[in-house]
Amino acid sequence: MKTNVGKIDRALRVLFGLALLAFAFFSGHPYAWIGYIGIVPILTAIIGNCPLYSLFGISSCPIKTGSRAMR
């Protein structure tokens, strides 16, 4: 699996995921269960691959330079 999620993108995914999970755990809102969707951005940050990015050919990783990038 190819990495397509950069460092800043990973950090933002973790923060967003934690915010959603905090909403799920600590709010008394009837729709708090929606916050469990926060698991998805956290998992994509951990593995470094976003299936939607792969589908659309997007990558937030920096472009590699040098002879290895040509391979």
N, C-alpha and C positions, 0 to 999 in steps of 0.2 A: 504494500500500500504506500503510495507516494504522499509525502507531507505537503499540504497545501494551505496550512494555517500558520501565519507568522506569529512572532512573539507578542506584539501589541494586540493582535486579534485574539490570541489565546487568553491574555490577561483580561480583555474586555468580556470574553465569553465566560470566564470564571466569575467575574464580578456580577454579570447579568444573571448567571445561573444561581449564584448564591442569593441574590436579591429575590429571585422568584421562589426559591426554596424557603427563604425567611418569610415571605408572604404566606406560603402554604402552612408553615408551622406556627406562626405567631399571630396571624390575623384570625378574627372570628367570623370572617366573611363567609357567606354560604358557598361562594365559588372559589374558596381558597385552594381546592384540589387542583385548580389549573396551574398553580405554582409548581407542581411536581414536574412540569415540562422543563423546569430548570435543570433537570438531570441531563437533558440532551446537550445543551451547550457546554456543560462541564465535561461530559464524555468526549465530545469532539475536540475540546481543548487538550484533554489528556492524551488522546491518540494522535492528535495533530492532523487529522484528516476530516474534512467536511464533505459528506456525500453530495450535498447541493452544489458546493464549489466544483467538485469533480464533474457533475452533470453539465454545468454551464461553462466549464473550462476556466474557472477563476482560481487565482492563487494569491494569497497575501504574503507569501514568503518572498524574501529578497531574491533578486535575480543573481544567480551564481555567475561569476566571471572566471576566465582562465580556460585551460585546456580541457578540464573535466566537463565544463558546461557544453562543449561541442559534441560530446558523445551521445 
